[in-house]
Amino acid sequence: MIAYLLPIGLLFVSNIFMTFAWYGHLGDMSRPIWLAVLLAWGLAFFEYCLAVPANRIGYSVYTAAELKTLQEVITLIIFAGFAVFWLGEKLTVNHLVGFSLIAAGAFFIFKGPIAA
């Protein structure tokens, strides 16, 4: 059971680091770009320290496609919260429709082969 849940937890935490690495600097554009890059690299290191084990552990129970799908769904969840709470953006109906379509795609990845 831990092999199913641990990768999801690690991917959630790693995505928090990566979202801040990629987009956190947008909350303070006064820093020089070189400093933003260095700070992002520092955060990305911790993201990799979590994402690599998540994928190694997860690959024992998930396919690579399932792991990538989990990653994308988790990324959207983390990013939506980040955009609202850190950047002060509003989510629109278009975002919800787009996220729903991605969730539908995730359903089919985890459902397995469709009988022809």
Buried (B, 14 or more C-beta within 10 A) or exposed (E): EEEEEBBBEBBBBBBBBBBBBBBBBEEEEEEEEEEBEEBBEEBBEBBEEBBEBBBEBBBEBBEEEBBEBBBBBBBBEBBBEBBEEBEEEEEEEEBEEEBEEBEEEBEEBEEEEEEE
